[in-house]
Amino acid sequence: MLDAVGENAIPSQATFQACYRRRQTRWHHTAYMRSAKVMLLRRLLVAEKVALEGARVFDYGFGAGGFFLACPTSASLFGVELDPMATVETTEALCAQGFAHVDLRPLDVERWRENGLLKLRYDVVICSHVLEHLETPVELLHMLGRCLAPGGVLLVLLPIHERRRDSHHVHEVTPELALGWCREAGLAVARRFDSDHACDCFQPVFARKGALGRLAAQGTSLGLGLAAKLLGEDRWMPFWDRLGPKLGLRPTQLALALRAA
Ligand SMILES: C[S@@+](CC[C@H](N)C(=O)[O-])C[C@H]1O[C@@H](n2cnc3c(N)ncnc32)[C@H](O)[C@@H]1O
């Protein structure tokens, strides 16, 4: 599942890589396909009692940097992303917001293991909707686990119960598969949410193709994002966790807080 306004159902690898360019407006960050992930990450942090003030935060595959914008400006931000242009644009947007320490670097998929940011230590590491794209997810999880400072936490989001397989996904993720990856990588699950039931009924809309389909997806994503804001972003996911199963909806995201075992 790709991200936000106009970024779903993307066919080619080139388009996939460019899908975060010029997407730094408030509307893009409000759109549900982006804001739902930020809500879940914040929920994990609250549950794990992790404060971000002054923290070193590393987002591996930060997309358009939605999570960074939810951090206090005292946090030091680090991240990698495939598209060099999106990396520059996100850096500029964060600096304009007042973040003093921003170190975002393009990711060369052929040589990802050599990326200098994988050699540093962080209080919070994010890996959101990335592992399902990789041939060797356990290898990345293991490396991200080694990036944790003492007491640090690795937050992982994964799509589950996808109604239509994204052509960019190498794995169809189930909770069992993901938990096996974590075990193999030597990480302990400190917190788990099977969440985002609201998205389940809108999956067919988000998967639509063509100009009209994209427009419908954008409108739905924005409408849901605004509804979440209205209800309160801290209340949205717990609300749907209770209501969703009663309506026969399935969780669409697995959210894990991992710590060194
Ligand atoms: C669907 S996007 C998720 C972006 C963002 N984390 C989010 O949750 O919205 C998948 C991300 O995986 C990352 N990635 C890393 N290695 C990759 C690879 N070999 N193939 C595809 N994507 C890769 C890219 O940074 C890409 O933006």
The ligand as a Gaussian input file, in Angstrom:
#p B3LYP/6-31G(d) Opt

LIG

0 1
 C        5.500000       2.177000       0.878000
 S        6.945000       3.093000       1.139000
 C        6.784000       3.473000       2.855000
 C        7.208000       4.863000       3.144000
 C        6.949000       5.340000       4.573000
 N        7.793000       4.659000       5.503000
 C        5.505000       5.164000       4.937000
 O        5.183000       4.347000       5.809000
 O        4.657000       5.841000       4.344000
 C        8.188000       1.881000       1.076000
 C        9.574000       2.388000       1.377000
 O       10.470000       1.301000       1.457000
 C       11.774000       1.784000       1.274000
 N       12.645000       0.781000       0.662000
 C       13.842000       0.436000       1.139000
 N       14.420000      -0.488000       0.386000
 C       13.565000      -0.767000      -0.610000
 C       13.606000      -1.661000      -1.723000
 N       14.617000      -2.477000      -1.932000
 N       12.563000      -1.655000      -2.537000
 C       11.512000      -0.860000      -2.305000
 N       11.423000      -0.003000      -1.261000
 C       12.442000       0.048000      -0.432000
 C       11.669000       3.048000       0.450000
 O       12.272000       4.031000       1.179000
 C       10.166000       3.259000       0.294000
 O        9.798000       4.576000       0.484000

